[in-house]
Amino acid sequence: MSSEPILDHLTVFVRGLTVQAAIGIHDHEHGRTQPLILDVELDLTPHHVDRLADTYNYEAVRAAAAALVQEGHIGLVETFAERLARSLMTDDRVRSVRVKVAKPEALAGAEAAGCSVTLSR
């Protein structure tokens, strides 16, 4: 007896997306932008995918990050990460999202500092 395998997990990801953001709480961070490096994973409701419309378009992740940057200065990377995650969760196919934000200029001597958040339904 042969059974057809079922798709039980579908994840779309974008790694290493760099955006220039007005971010930070310190005086020297106001009035300028800094790079943020984003890693995003979207766990989707598992389903067969044949067309781009059947899945989450990577460009939508970039567009959501760009829209958030356009809103203006944000104090904390944690705030940026949560806002980005919430905006990505507006698509009903997304069951959970993980957003990691690295701020390379945040800590002298470190490659980067930052945070990650996970939201789920």
Sequence and secondary structure as in RCSB ss.txt:
>XXXX:A:sequence
MSSEPILDHLTVFVRGLTVQAAIGIHDHEHGRTQPLILDVELDLTPHHVDRLADTYNYEAVRAAAAALVQEGHIG
LVETFAERLARSLMTDDRVRSVRVKVAKPEALAGAEAAGCSVTLSR
>XXXX:A:secstr
         EEEEEEEEEEEE B SSGGGTTS EEEEEEEEEEE      SGGGS  HHHHHHHHHHHHHT  BS
 HHHHHHHHHHHHTTSTTEEEEEEEEEETTSSTTSS EEEEEEEE 
